[in-house]
Amino acid sequence: MKEKFIENGIEYVRNGDYYIPNLTVPDDKVYNIGRYGRLHSIFVKENRPCIYSMKMLDGTWLAYLEEIDTTAKKMIDKLIKDMAVKQGITEELKAKDQMAWVGAMNNIRHSAEEFVLRDFVYLMEVRK
């Protein structure tokens, strides 16, 4: 029996009487996965295990999560800016009435975050 062989692009290593896939994550890049990437990771593992397995096998799981996280952060920042302009929340309000400004910005942030979580992070159709 051979110690290892490659089939369909996957290396198999002998472990006793069995061959198991030699699956490793490349260590050459450090991925910055934040809150939204971790939330999406949990969601995909629980609800779409086939997608999770496929991305782990082809080595794109961490890059995928990093992309989801950075895209979600950019979407939230853009939504906050757009909503603040639309609601007329300016630096003048911040100088005049800080508590009103903080309250309005918190409401905007929570609304933007709720939208991104619902329509992007917890979306059933996983992006390729």
VENPE-V233031 format. One line per field, one symbol per residue. phi: phi as a letter, one per 40 degrees, with the letter a starting at -180 (. if undefined). burial: # if it has 16 or more other ideal C-beta (glycine too) atoms within 10 Angstrom, else .. A space follows every 50 residues. Layout:
phi->???
burial->???
This chain:
phi->.ccaabbfgbcbbcbgcbbbcccbcdccbcbbbcdcccccccccccbbcc cdccccccgbccccccccccccccccdccccccccccgcbccccccaccc cccccccccccccccccccbcbcccccc
burial->...........#......#.............#..##.###.##...... ##..#.....##.###.##.##..##..##..##....#...#....... #..##..##..##..##..##....#..
